[in-house]
Amino acid sequence: MAGVVLAFDQALINVELLLGLIALSLIVGIVVALLQVYGNRFLTKLMLRYEWFFREIPELALLLLTYFGLRPFGINLTPVLCRYPGFGA
């Protein structure tokens, strides 16, 4: 019985992660797309570079970058909070 409860808790974590990532990626994607289409020349080029950067880097590298790379700047994220910027970018 304990195994079923554990599996249910893990399934809830997966659903929470999915919904958070969908919301974050939708917001970021809309902002980037609007700035690419309607932004001035500088913002358009900046958003193209942003898109290229995040398409070229694997997800594991982004997770490690958000977890270990933000600490020197005083941003201490827990592993649970690192999954949103790491996967949602």
Secondary structure, DSSP 8 states (H G I E B T S, - for coil): -HHHHHHHHHHHHHHHHHHHHHHHHHHHHHHHHHHHHHS-HHHHHHHHHHHHHHHHS-HHHHHHHHHHSSGGGT----HHHHHHHHHH-
